[in-house]
Amino acid sequence: MIAVMSAEYDPESEAEAAMKRAAASEGADRQRLIQLALAWHQLARERRENDAE
């Protein structure tokens, strides 16, 4: 079952926030936050593509 993401999350804002936290971090924490930002960015892209259909 695939759940629809709640509208209360803005993936673009979440991606930006994660990148800001990554910039202020170091080491493994920084890498984890970059991966999180990329995941949010992917969700934002998919949402835009779905909205365009």
All heavy atoms as atom14 arrays in JSON, in Angstrom:
{
  "sequence": "MIAVMSAEYDPESEAEAAMKRAAASEGADRQRLIQLALAWHQLARERRENDAE",
  "atom14_mask": [
    [1, 1, 1, 1, 1, 1, 1, 1, 0, 0, 0, 0, 0, 0],
    [1, 1, 1, 1, 1, 1, 1, 1, 0, 0, 0, 0, 0, 0],
    [1, 1, 1, 1, 1, 0, 0, 0, 0, 0, 0, 0, 0, 0],
    [1, 1, 1, 1, 1, 1, 1, 0, 0, 0, 0, 0, 0, 0],
    [1, 1, 1, 1, 1, 1, 1, 1, 0, 0, 0, 0, 0, 0],
    [1, 1, 1, 1, 1, 1, 0, 0, 0, 0, 0, 0, 0, 0],
    [1, 1, 1, 1, 1, 0, 0, 0, 0, 0, 0, 0, 0, 0],
    [1, 1, 1, 1, 1, 1, 1, 1, 1, 0, 0, 0, 0, 0],
    [1, 1, 1, 1, 1, 1, 1, 1, 1, 1, 1, 1, 0, 0],
    [1, 1, 1, 1, 1, 1, 1, 1, 0, 0, 0, 0, 0, 0],
    [1, 1, 1, 1, 1, 1, 1, 0, 0, 0, 0, 0, 0, 0],
    [1, 1, 1, 1, 1, 1, 1, 1, 1, 0, 0, 0, 0, 0],
    [1, 1, 1, 1, 1, 1, 0, 0, 0, 0, 0, 0, 0, 0],
    [1, 1, 1, 1, 1, 1, 1, 1, 1, 0, 0, 0, 0, 0],
    [1, 1, 1, 1, 1, 0, 0, 0, 0, 0, 0, 0, 0, 0],
    [1, 1, 1, 1, 1, 1, 1, 1, 1, 0, 0, 0, 0, 0],
    [1, 1, 1, 1, 1, 0, 0, 0, 0, 0, 0, 0, 0, 0],
    [1, 1, 1, 1, 1, 0, 0, 0, 0, 0, 0, 0, 0, 0],
    [1, 1, 1, 1, 1, 1, 1, 1, 0, 0, 0, 0, 0, 0],
    [1, 1, 1, 1, 1, 1, 1, 1, 1, 0, 0, 0, 0, 0],
    [1, 1, 1, 1, 1, 1, 1, 1, 1, 1, 1, 0, 0, 0],
    [1, 1, 1, 1, 1, 0, 0, 0, 0, 0, 0, 0, 0, 0],
    [1, 1, 1, 1, 1, 0, 0, 0, 0, 0, 0, 0, 0, 0],
    [1, 1, 1, 1, 1, 0, 0, 0, 0, 0, 0, 0, 0, 0],
    [1, 1, 1, 1, 1, 1, 0, 0, 0, 0, 0, 0, 0, 0],
    [1, 1, 1, 1, 1, 1, 1, 1, 1, 0, 0, 0, 0, 0],
    [1, 1, 1, 1, 0, 0, 0, 0, 0, 0, 0, 0, 0, 0],
    [1, 1, 1, 1, 1, 0, 0, 0, 0, 0, 0, 0, 0, 0],
    [1, 1, 1, 1, 1, 1, 1, 1, 0, 0, 0, 0, 0, 0],
    [1, 1, 1, 1, 1, 1, 1, 1, 1, 1, 1, 0, 0, 0],
    [1, 1, 1, 1, 1, 1, 1, 1, 1, 0, 0, 0, 0, 0],
    [1, 1, 1, 1, 1, 1, 1, 1, 1, 1, 1, 0, 0, 0],
    [1, 1, 1, 1, 1, 1, 1, 1, 0, 0, 0, 0, 0, 0],
    [1, 1, 1, 1, 1, 1, 1, 1, 0, 0, 0, 0, 0, 0],
    [1, 1, 1, 1, 1, 1, 1, 1, 1, 0, 0, 0, 0, 0],
    [1, 1, 1, 1, 1, 1, 1, 1, 0, 0, 0, 0, 0, 0],
    [1, 1, 1, 1, 1, 0, 0, 0, 0, 0, 0, 0, 0, 0],
    [1, 1, 1, 1, 1, 1, 1, 1, 0, 0, 0, 0, 0, 0],
    [1, 1, 1, 1, 1, 0, 0, 0, 0, 0, 0, 0, 0, 0],
    [1, 1, 1, 1, 1, 1, 1, 1, 1, 1, 1, 1, 1, 1],
    [1, 1, 1, 1, 1, 1, 1, 1, 1, 1, 0, 0, 0, 0],
    [1, 1, 1, 1, 1, 1, 1, 1, 1, 0, 0, 0, 0, 0],
    [1, 1, 1, 1, 1, 1, 1, 1, 0, 0, 0, 0, 0, 0],
    [1, 1, 1, 1, 1, 0, 0, 0, 0, 0, 0, 0, 0, 0],
    [1, 1, 1, 1, 1, 1, 1, 1, 1, 1, 1, 0, 0, 0],
    [1, 1, 1, 1, 1, 1, 1, 1, 1, 0, 0, 0, 0, 0],
    [1, 1, 1, 1, 1, 1, 1, 1, 1, 1, 1, 0, 0, 0],
    [1, 1, 1, 1, 1, 1, 1, 1, 1, 1, 1, 0, 0, 0],
    [1, 1, 1, 1, 1, 1, 1, 1, 1, 0, 0, 0, 0, 0],
    [1, 1, 1, 1, 1, 1, 1, 1, 0, 0, 0, 0, 0, 0],
    [1, 1, 1, 1, 1, 1, 1, 1, 0, 0, 0, 0, 0, 0],
    [1, 1, 1, 1, 1, 0, 0, 0, 0, 0, 0, 0, 0, 0],
    [1, 1, 1, 1, 1, 1, 1, 1, 1, 0, 0, 0, 0, 0]
  ],
  "atom14_positions": [
    [[0.84, -1.18, 0.0], [0.0, 0.0, 0.0], [0.89, 1.24, 0.0], [1.85, 1.34, 0.74], [-0.88, 0.0, 1.26], [-1.77, 1.2, 1.34], [-2.94, 1.06, 2.69], [-2.23, 2.22, 3.82], [0.0, 0.0, 0.0], [0.0, 0.0, 0.0], [0.0, 0.0, 0.0], [0.0, 0.0, 0.0], [0.0, 0.0, 0.0], [0.0, 0.0, 0.0]],
    [[0.57, 2.19, -0.84], [1.32, 3.44, -0.92], [0.47, 4.53, -0.29], [-0.66, 4.76, -0.69], [1.66, 3.81, -2.37], [2.55, 2.72, -2.97], [2.33, 5.17, -2.43], [2.85, 2.93, -4.43], [0.0, 0.0, 0.0], [0.0, 0.0, 0.0], [0.0, 0.0, 0.0], [0.0, 0.0, 0.0], [0.0, 0.0, 0.0], [0.0, 0.0, 0.0]],
    [[1.02, 5.18, 0.7], [0.3, 6.26, 1.39], [0.6, 7.59, 0.71], [1.7, 7.82, 0.23], [0.7, 6.32, 2.85], [0.0, 0.0, 0.0], [0.0, 0.0, 0.0], [0.0, 0.0, 0.0], [0.0, 0.0, 0.0], [0.0, 0.0, 0.0], [0.0, 0.0, 0.0], [0.0, 0.0, 0.0], [0.0, 0.0, 0.0], [0.0, 0.0, 0.0]],
    [[-0.37, 8.45, 0.68], [-0.2, 9.79, 0.14], [0.39, 10.67, 1.22], [-0.06, 10.64, 2.37], [-1.54, 10.36, -0.35], [-1.38, 11.79, -0.84], [-2.12, 9.48, -1.44], [0.0, 0.0, 0.0], [0.0, 0.0, 0.0], [0.0, 0.0, 0.0], [0.0, 0.0, 0.0], [0.0, 0.0, 0.0], [0.0, 0.0, 0.0], [0.0, 0.0, 0.0]],
    [[1.4, 11.46, 0.87], [2.03, 12.34, 1.83], [1.06, 13.45, 2.24], [0.39, 14.02, 1.39], [3.29, 12.97, 1.26], [4.01, 13.83, 2.28], [5.38, 14.78, 1.59], [6.41, 13.52, 0.97], [0.0, 0.0, 0.0], [0.0, 0.0, 0.0], [0.0, 0.0, 0.0], [0.0, 0.0, 0.0], [0.0, 0.0, 0.0], [0.0, 0.0, 0.0]],
    [[1.01, 13.71, 3.49], [0.16, 14.78, 4.0], [0.59, 16.11, 3.42], [1.76, 16.38, 3.21], [0.26, 14.82, 5.52], [-0.42, 15.93, 6.02], [0.0, 0.0, 0.0], [0.0, 0.0, 0.0], [0.0, 0.0, 0.0], [0.0, 0.0, 0.0], [0.0, 0.0, 0.0], [0.0, 0.0, 0.0], [0.0, 0.0, 0.0], [0.0, 0.0, 0.0]],
    [[-0.38, 16.97, 3.16], [-0.1, 18.29, 2.58], [0.58, 19.22, 3.58], [1.08, 20.26, 3.19], [-1.4, 18.91, 2.08], [0.0, 0.0, 0.0], [0.0, 0.0, 0.0], [0.0, 0.0, 0.0], [0.0, 0.0, 0.0], [0.0, 0.0, 0.0], [0.0, 0.0, 0.0], [0.0, 0.0, 0.0], [0.0, 0.0, 0.0], [0.0, 0.0, 0.0]],
    [[0.63, 18.82, 4.85], [1.25, 19.71, 5.84], [2.77, 19.74, 5.73], [3.41, 20.57, 6.35], [0.82, 19.33, 7.25], [1.26, 17.94, 7.68], [0.66, 17.51, 8.99], [-0.53, 17.2, 9.01], [1.4, 17.51, 9.99], [0.0, 0.0, 0.0], [0.0, 0.0, 0.0], [0.0, 0.0, 0.0], [0.0, 0.0, 0.0], [0.0, 0.0, 0.0]],
    [[3.36, 18.86, 4.94], [4.8, 18.87, 4.71], [5.09, 19.5, 3.36], [4.47, 19.16, 2.36], [5.38, 17.44, 4.72], [5.39, 16.84, 6.1], [4.46, 15.88, 6.46], [6.36, 17.2, 7.01], [4.47, 15.32, 7.72], [6.39, 16.64, 8.27], [5.44, 15.7, 8.63], [5.46, 15.15, 9.86], [0.0, 0.0, 0.0], [0.0, 0.0, 0.0]],
    [[6.05, 20.39, 3.33], [6.5, 20.99, 2.08], [7.89, 20.43, 1.8], [8.87, 20.85, 2.44], [6.55, 22.52, 2.22], [7.08, 23.2, 0.98], [7.19, 22.53, -0.09], [7.41, 24.39, 1.06], [0.0, 0.0, 0.0], [0.0, 0.0, 0.0], [0.0, 0.0, 0.0], [0.0, 0.0, 0.0], [0.0, 0.0, 0.0], [0.0, 0.0, 0.0]],
    [[7.99, 19.47, 0.87], [9.29, 18.82, 0.64], [10.4, 19.79, 0.25], [11.55, 19.58, 0.63], [9.0, 17.84, -0.5], [7.53, 17.7, -0.57], [6.94, 18.91, 0.04], [0.0, 0.0, 0.0], [0.0, 0.0, 0.0], [0.0, 0.0, 0.0], [0.0, 0.0, 0.0], [0.0, 0.0, 0.0], [0.0, 0.0, 0.0], [0.0, 0.0, 0.0]],
    [[10.07, 20.85, -0.49], [11.1, 21.81, -0.88], [11.66, 22.53, 0.34], [12.88, 22.72, 0.46], [10.54, 22.8, -1.89], [10.25, 22.15, -3.24], [9.73, 23.14, -4.26], [10.1, 24.32, -4.2], [8.96, 22.7, -5.12], [0.0, 0.0, 0.0], [0.0, 0.0, 0.0], [0.0, 0.0, 0.0], [0.0, 0.0, 0.0], [0.0, 0.0, 0.0]],
    [[10.79, 22.93, 1.25], [11.25, 23.6, 2.47], [12.04, 22.65, 3.35], [13.04, 23.03, 3.96], [10.06, 24.15, 3.25], [9.43, 25.16, 2.53], [0.0, 0.0, 0.0], [0.0, 0.0, 0.0], [0.0, 0.0, 0.0], [0.0, 0.0, 0.0], [0.0, 0.0, 0.0], [0.0, 0.0, 0.0], [0.0, 0.0, 0.0], [0.0, 0.0, 0.0]],
    [[11.59, 21.4, 3.43], [12.3, 20.4, 4.23], [13.69, 20.15, 3.65], [14.66, 20.01, 4.4], [11.5, 19.1, 4.29], [10.17, 19.22, 5.01], [10.3, 19.43, 6.5], [11.37, 19.15, 7.08], [9.31, 19.87, 7.11], [0.0, 0.0, 0.0], [0.0, 0.0, 0.0], [0.0, 0.0, 0.0], [0.0, 0.0, 0.0], [0.0, 0.0, 0.0]],
    [[13.8, 20.08, 2.31], [15.1, 19.87, 1.67], [16.03, 21.03, 1.98], [17.21, 20.84, 2.31], [14.92, 19.71, 0.17], [0.0, 0.0, 0.0], [0.0, 0.0, 0.0], [0.0, 0.0, 0.0], [0.0, 0.0, 0.0], [0.0, 0.0, 0.0], [0.0, 0.0, 0.0], [0.0, 0.0, 0.0], [0.0, 0.0, 0.0], [0.0, 0.0, 0.0]],
    [[15.51, 22.25, 1.88], [16.32, 23.43, 2.17], [16.8, 23.44, 3.62], [17.97, 23.72, 3.9], [15.52, 24.69, 1.87], [16.29, 25.96, 2.04], [15.49, 27.21, 1.69], [14.52, 27.1, 0.93], [15.86, 28.27, 2.22], [0.0, 0.0, 0.0], [0.0, 0.0, 0.0], [0.0, 0.0, 0.0], [0.0, 0.0, 0.0], [0.0, 0.0, 0.0]],
    [[15.91, 23.11, 4.53], [16.27, 23.09, 5.95], [17.34, 22.03, 6.23], [18.29, 22.27, 6.98], [15.03, 22.83, 6.8], [0.0, 0.0, 0.0], [0.0, 0.0, 0.0], [0.0, 0.0, 0.0], [0.0, 0.0, 0.0], [0.0, 0.0, 0.0], [0.0, 0.0, 0.0], [0.0, 0.0, 0.0], [0.0, 0.0, 0.0], [0.0, 0.0, 0.0]],
    [[17.21, 20.87, 5.6], [18.19, 19.8, 5.8], [19.56, 20.23, 5.26], [20.59, 19.94, 5.87], [17.72, 18.51, 5.13], [0.0, 0.0, 0.0], [0.0, 0.0, 0.0], [0.0, 0.0, 0.0], [0.0, 0.0, 0.0], [0.0, 0.0, 0.0], [0.0, 0.0, 0.0], [0.0, 0.0, 0.0], [0.0, 0.0, 0.0], [0.0, 0.0, 0.0]],
    [[19.59, 20.93, 4.12], [20.87, 21.38, 3.57], [21.51, 22.45, 4.47], [22.73, 22.46, 4.64], [20.7, 21.92, 2.16], [20.53, 20.83, 1.12], [21.83, 19.57, 1.12], [23.22, 20.52, 0.55], [0.0, 0.0, 0.0], [0.0, 0.0, 0.0], [0.0, 0.0, 0.0], [0.0, 0.0, 0.0], [0.0, 0.0, 0.0], [0.0, 0.0, 0.0]],
    [[20.69, 23.3, 5.05], [21.23, 24.31, 5.98], [21.83, 23.63, 7.2], [22.9, 24.02, 7.68], [20.14, 25.29, 6.39], [19.78, 26.27, 5.28], [18.7, 27.22, 5.72], [18.33, 28.19, 4.59], [17.27, 29.11, 4.97], [0.0, 0.0, 0.0], [0.0, 0.0, 0.0], [0.0, 0.0, 0.0], [0.0, 0.0, 0.0], [0.0, 0.0, 0.0]],
    [[21.15, 22.6, 7.71], [21.68, 21.87, 8.86], [22.96, 21.13, 8.48], [23.91, 21.05, 9.26], [20.64, 20.91, 9.42], [19.49, 21.62, 10.11], [18.6, 20.69, 10.91], [18.16, 19.52, 10.17], [16.96, 19.38, 9.6], [16.07, 20.34, 9.7], [16.66, 18.27, 8.97], [0.0, 0.0, 0.0], [0.0, 0.0, 0.0], [0.0, 0.0, 0.0]],
    [[22.99, 20.58, 7.24], [24.18, 19.86, 6.78], [25.37, 20.81, 6.69], [26.49, 20.43, 7.05], [23.91, 19.21, 5.42], [0.0, 0.0, 0.0], [0.0, 0.0, 0.0], [0.0, 0.0, 0.0], [0.0, 0.0, 0.0], [0.0, 0.0, 0.0], [0.0, 0.0, 0.0], [0.0, 0.0, 0.0], [0.0, 0.0, 0.0], [0.0, 0.0, 0.0]],
    [[25.14, 22.02, 6.21], [26.22, 22.99, 6.08], [26.83, 23.34, 7.43], [28.02, 23.67, 7.51], [25.71, 24.26, 5.39], [0.0, 0.0, 0.0], [0.0, 0.0, 0.0], [0.0, 0.0, 0.0], [0.0, 0.0, 0.0], [0.0, 0.0, 0.0], [0.0, 0.0, 0.0], [0.0, 0.0, 0.0], [0.0, 0.0, 0.0], [0.0, 0.0, 0.0]],
    [[26.04, 23.23, 8.48], [26.53, 23.55, 9.82], [27.06, 22.32, 10.55], [27.49, 22.43, 11.69], [25.39, 24.18, 10.64], [0.0, 0.0, 0.0], [0.0, 0.0, 0.0], [0.0, 0.0, 0.0], [0.0, 0.0, 0.0], [0.0, 0.0, 0.0], [0.0, 0.0, 0.0], [0.0, 0.0, 0.0], [0.0, 0.0, 0.0], [0.0, 0.0, 0.0]],
    [[27.04, 21.17, 9.89], [27.46, 19.91, 10.52], [28.78, 19.44, 9.94], [29.29, 20.01, 9.0], [26.38, 18.84, 10.28], [25.16, 19.24, 10.84], [0.0, 0.0, 0.0], [0.0, 0.0, 0.0], [0.0, 0.0, 0.0], [0.0, 0.0, 0.0], [0.0, 0.0, 0.0], [0.0, 0.0, 0.0], [0.0, 0.0, 0.0], [0.0, 0.0, 0.0]],
    [[29.27, 18.34, 10.52], [30.52, 17.73, 10.07], [30.39, 16.22, 10.04], [29.52, 15.65, 10.69], [31.67, 18.11, 11.0], [31.99, 19.59, 11.03], [33.13, 19.91, 11.98], [33.68, 18.99, 12.61], [33.48, 21.09, 12.08], [0.0, 0.0, 0.0], [0.0, 0.0, 0.0], [0.0, 0.0, 0.0], [0.0, 0.0, 0.0], [0.0, 0.0, 0.0]],
    [[31.25, 15.6, 9.27], [31.39, 14.15, 9.27], [30.15, 13.4, 8.86], [29.43, 13.76, 7.93], [0.0, 0.0, 0.0], [0.0, 0.0, 0.0], [0.0, 0.0, 0.0], [0.0, 0.0, 0.0], [0.0, 0.0, 0.0], [0.0, 0.0, 0.0], [0.0, 0.0, 0.0], [0.0, 0.0, 0.0], [0.0, 0.0, 0.0], [0.0, 0.0, 0.0]],
    [[29.89, 12.3, 9.58], [28.79, 11.4, 9.25], [27.44, 12.11, 9.37], [26.52, 11.83, 8.59], [28.83, 10.17, 10.16], [0.0, 0.0, 0.0], [0.0, 0.0, 0.0], [0.0, 0.0, 0.0], [0.0, 0.0, 0.0], [0.0, 0.0, 0.0], [0.0, 0.0, 0.0], [0.0, 0.0, 0.0], [0.0, 0.0, 0.0], [0.0, 0.0, 0.0]],
    [[27.33, 13.01, 10.33], [26.07, 13.74, 10.49], [25.79, 14.59, 9.26], [24.66, 14.66, 8.78], [26.12, 14.62, 11.74], [24.76, 15.13, 12.15], [23.76, 14.37, 12.03], [24.67, 16.3, 12.57], [0.0, 0.0, 0.0], [0.0, 0.0, 0.0], [0.0, 0.0, 0.0], [0.0, 0.0, 0.0], [0.0, 0.0, 0.0], [0.0, 0.0, 0.0]],
    [[26.83, 15.21, 8.74], [26.68, 16.04, 7.53], [26.21, 15.18, 6.36], [25.31, 15.55, 5.61], [27.99, 16.72, 7.2], [27.92, 17.56, 5.96], [29.25, 18.21, 5.66], [28.98, 19.56, 5.21], [29.8, 20.55, 5.24], [31.0, 20.38, 5.74], [29.47, 21.73, 4.8], [0.0, 0.0, 0.0], [0.0, 0.0, 0.0], [0.0, 0.0, 0.0]],
    [[26.85, 14.02, 6.18], [26.48, 13.13, 5.08], [25.04, 12.65, 5.23], [24.3, 12.61, 4.25], [27.43, 11.93, 5.02], [27.16, 11.02, 3.84], [27.35, 11.69, 2.51], [28.23, 12.53, 2.35], [26.53, 11.35, 1.55], [0.0, 0.0, 0.0], [0.0, 0.0, 0.0], [0.0, 0.0, 0.0], [0.0, 0.0, 0.0], [0.0, 0.0, 0.0]],
    [[24.63, 12.32, 6.43], [23.26, 11.87, 6.67], [22.27, 12.98, 6.32], [21.24, 12.72, 5.68], [23.1, 11.46, 8.14], [21.71, 10.96, 8.49], [21.58, 10.68, 9.98], [21.77, 11.87, 10.8], [20.84, 12.8, 11.02], [19.65, 12.67, 10.49], [21.09, 13.84, 11.78], [0.0, 0.0, 0.0], [0.0, 0.0, 0.0], [0.0, 0.0, 0.0]],
    [[22.57, 14.2, 6.69], [21.67, 15.32, 6.4], [21.62, 15.64, 4.9], [20.57, 16.0, 4.37], [22.09, 16.55, 7.19], [21.78, 16.46, 8.69], [22.54, 17.52, 9.45], [20.29, 16.57, 8.93], [0.0, 0.0, 0.0], [0.0, 0.0, 0.0], [0.0, 0.0, 0.0], [0.0, 0.0, 0.0], [0.0, 0.0, 0.0], [0.0, 0.0, 0.0]],
    [[22.73, 15.46, 4.2], [22.73, 15.65, 2.74], [21.84, 14.59, 2.09], [21.05, 14.9, 1.19], [24.16, 15.61, 2.18], [24.93, 16.85, 2.63], [24.16, 15.47, 0.66], [26.42, 16.8, 2.34], [0.0, 0.0, 0.0], [0.0, 0.0, 0.0], [0.0, 0.0, 0.0], [0.0, 0.0, 0.0], [0.0, 0.0, 0.0], [0.0, 0.0, 0.0]],
    [[21.94, 13.35, 2.54], [21.1, 12.29, 2.0], [19.63, 12.57, 2.3], [18.76, 12.33, 1.44], [21.52, 10.94, 2.57], [22.85, 10.48, 2.03], [23.36, 9.23, 2.71], [22.99, 8.9, 3.83], [24.24, 8.52, 2.03], [0.0, 0.0, 0.0], [0.0, 0.0, 0.0], [0.0, 0.0, 0.0], [0.0, 0.0, 0.0], [0.0, 0.0, 0.0]],
    [[19.34, 13.08, 3.47], [17.97, 13.45, 3.82], [17.46, 14.56, 2.91], [16.34, 14.51, 2.4], [17.9, 13.89, 5.28], [16.55, 14.34, 5.8], [15.54, 13.22, 5.74], [16.69, 14.86, 7.23], [0.0, 0.0, 0.0], [0.0, 0.0, 0.0], [0.0, 0.0, 0.0], [0.0, 0.0, 0.0], [0.0, 0.0, 0.0], [0.0, 0.0, 0.0]],
    [[18.29, 15.56, 2.66], [17.9, 16.66, 1.78], [17.63, 16.15, 0.37], [16.67, 16.58, -0.28], [19.0, 17.73, 1.75], [0.0, 0.0, 0.0], [0.0, 0.0, 0.0], [0.0, 0.0, 0.0], [0.0, 0.0, 0.0], [0.0, 0.0, 0.0], [0.0, 0.0, 0.0], [0.0, 0.0, 0.0], [0.0, 0.0, 0.0], [0.0, 0.0, 0.0]],
    [[18.46, 15.23, -0.11], [18.24, 14.66, -1.44], [16.93, 13.89, -1.51], [16.22, 13.94, -2.52], [19.41, 13.76, -1.83], [20.72, 14.49, -2.12], [21.86, 13.49, -2.29], [20.58, 15.37, -3.34], [0.0, 0.0, 0.0], [0.0, 0.0, 0.0], [0.0, 0.0, 0.0], [0.0, 0.0, 0.0], [0.0, 0.0, 0.0], [0.0, 0.0, 0.0]],
    [[16.59, 13.19, -0.44], [15.32, 12.46, -0.41], [14.14, 13.42, -0.44], [13.17, 13.21, -1.19], [15.25, 11.58, 0.84], [0.0, 0.0, 0.0], [0.0, 0.0, 0.0], [0.0, 0.0, 0.0], [0.0, 0.0, 0.0], [0.0, 0.0, 0.0], [0.0, 0.0, 0.0], [0.0, 0.0, 0.0], [0.0, 0.0, 0.0], [0.0, 0.0, 0.0]],
    [[14.2, 14.51, 0.32], [13.13, 15.52, 0.3], [13.04, 16.15, -1.09], [11.95, 16.4, -1.6], [13.38, 16.59, 1.35], [12.92, 16.23, 2.71], [13.7, 16.06, 3.83], [11.57, 16.0, 3.16], [12.92, 15.74, 4.91], [11.61, 15.7, 4.53], [10.34, 16.02, 2.52], [10.46, 15.41, 5.26], [9.19, 15.74, 3.24], [9.26, 15.45, 4.6]],
    [[14.2, 16.39, -1.71], [14.22, 16.99, -3.04], [13.53, 16.05, -4.05], [12.77, 16.5, -4.91], [15.66, 17.28, -3.46], [15.78, 17.88, -4.81], [15.39, 19.17, -5.1], [16.23, 17.35, -5.98], [15.6, 19.41, -6.38], [16.1, 18.33, -6.93], [0.0, 0.0, 0.0], [0.0, 0.0, 0.0], [0.0, 0.0, 0.0], [0.0, 0.0, 0.0]],
    [[13.8, 14.76, -3.93], [13.17, 13.79, -4.82], [11.66, 13.78, -4.62], [10.89, 13.72, -5.59], [13.76, 12.39, -4.59], [13.16, 11.33, -5.49], [13.45, 11.56, -6.96], [14.51, 12.07, -7.31], [12.53, 11.18, -7.82], [0.0, 0.0, 0.0], [0.0, 0.0, 0.0], [0.0, 0.0, 0.0], [0.0, 0.0, 0.0], [0.0, 0.0, 0.0]],
    [[11.21, 13.84, -3.38], [9.78, 13.9, -3.11], [9.15, 15.15, -3.71], [8.05, 15.09, -4.27], [9.51, 13.86, -1.6], [9.72, 12.51, -0.92], [9.63, 12.67, 0.59], [8.71, 11.5, -1.42], [0.0, 0.0, 0.0], [0.0, 0.0, 0.0], [0.0, 0.0, 0.0], [0.0, 0.0, 0.0], [0.0, 0.0, 0.0], [0.0, 0.0, 0.0]],
    [[9.84, 16.26, -3.62], [9.33, 17.51, -4.2], [9.22, 17.37, -5.71], [8.22, 17.8, -6.31], [10.25, 18.68, -3.84], [0.0, 0.0, 0.0], [0.0, 0.0, 0.0], [0.0, 0.0, 0.0], [0.0, 0.0, 0.0], [0.0, 0.0, 0.0], [0.0, 0.0, 0.0], [0.0, 0.0, 0.0], [0.0, 0.0, 0.0], [0.0, 0.0, 0.0]],
    [[10.21, 16.76, -6.33], [10.19, 16.57, -7.79], [9.01, 15.68, -8.18], [8.29, 15.98, -9.14], [11.5, 15.94, -8.25], [11.51, 15.69, -9.76], [12.77, 15.02, -10.23], [13.93, 15.79, -9.84], [15.12, 15.25, -9.58], [15.29, 13.95, -9.65], [16.14, 16.01, -9.24], [0.0, 0.0, 0.0], [0.0, 0.0, 0.0], [0.0, 0.0, 0.0]],
    [[8.82, 14.59, -7.46], [7.72, 13.68, -7.78], [6.36, 14.36, -7.57], [5.45, 14.14, -8.36], [7.83, 12.42, -6.93], [9.0, 11.55, -7.34], [9.23, 10.38, -6.42], [8.4, 10.13, -5.51], [10.25, 9.69, -6.61], [0.0, 0.0, 0.0], [0.0, 0.0, 0.0], [0.0, 0.0, 0.0], [0.0, 0.0, 0.0], [0.0, 0.0, 0.0]],
    [[6.27, 15.18, -6.55], [5.02, 15.9, -6.31], [4.72, 16.86, -7.47], [3.6, 16.94, -7.93], [5.07, 16.67, -4.99], [3.77, 17.4, -4.69], [3.85, 18.16, -3.41], [3.56, 17.27, -2.29], [3.47, 17.67, -1.03], [3.67, 18.94, -0.73], [3.19, 16.82, -0.09], [0.0, 0.0, 0.0], [0.0, 0.0, 0.0], [0.0, 0.0, 0.0]],
    [[5.76, 17.59, -7.92], [5.56, 18.49, -9.07], [5.15, 17.73, -10.31], [4.27, 18.18, -11.06], [6.85, 19.28, -9.35], [7.09, 20.42, -8.39], [8.23, 21.31, -8.86], [9.47, 20.6, -9.12], [10.43, 20.4, -8.23], [10.3, 20.86, -7.0], [11.53, 19.75, -8.55], [0.0, 0.0, 0.0], [0.0, 0.0, 0.0], [0.0, 0.0, 0.0]],
    [[5.77, 16.58, -10.56], [5.42, 15.77, -11.73], [3.99, 15.27, -11.64], [3.27, 15.26, -12.64], [6.39, 14.6, -11.87], [7.79, 15.02, -12.3], [8.79, 13.89, -12.26], [8.44, 12.75, -11.88], [9.96, 14.14, -12.61], [0.0, 0.0, 0.0], [0.0, 0.0, 0.0], [0.0, 0.0, 0.0], [0.0, 0.0, 0.0], [0.0, 0.0, 0.0]],
    [[3.57, 14.85, -10.45], [2.2, 14.36, -10.26], [1.19, 15.5, -10.42], [0.1, 15.29, -10.95], [2.04, 13.69, -8.9], [2.71, 12.35, -8.86], [2.92, 11.7, -9.87], [3.05, 11.9, -7.66], [0.0, 0.0, 0.0], [0.0, 0.0, 0.0], [0.0, 0.0, 0.0], [0.0, 0.0, 0.0], [0.0, 0.0, 0.0], [0.0, 0.0, 0.0]],
    [[1.54, 16.68, -9.97], [0.64, 17.82, -10.1], [0.49, 18.24, -11.56], [-0.54, 18.77, -11.95], [1.14, 19.01, -9.28], [0.96, 18.78, -7.78], [0.23, 17.85, -7.4], [1.59, 19.53, -7.0], [0.0, 0.0, 0.0], [0.0, 0.0, 0.0], [0.0, 0.0, 0.0], [0.0, 0.0, 0.0], [0.0, 0.0, 0.0], [0.0, 0.0, 0.0]],
    [[1.54, 17.99, -12.36], [1.51, 18.38, -13.77], [0.64, 17.44, -14.61], [0.22, 17.8, -15.7], [2.93, 18.41, -14.34], [0.0, 0.0, 0.0], [0.0, 0.0, 0.0], [0.0, 0.0, 0.0], [0.0, 0.0, 0.0], [0.0, 0.0, 0.0], [0.0, 0.0, 0.0], [0.0, 0.0, 0.0], [0.0, 0.0, 0.0], [0.0, 0.0, 0.0]],
    [[0.39, 16.24, -14.09], [-0.39, 15.27, -14.86], [-1.86, 15.54, -14.84], [-2.48, 16.18, -14.19], [-0.14, 13.86, -14.31], [1.28, 13.41, -14.54], [1.54, 12.05, -13.94], [0.7, 11.49, -13.21], [2.62, 11.5, -14.2], [0.0, 0.0, 0.0], [0.0, 0.0, 0.0], [0.0, 0.0, 0.0], [0.0, 0.0, 0.0], [0.0, 0.0, 0.0]]
  ]
}
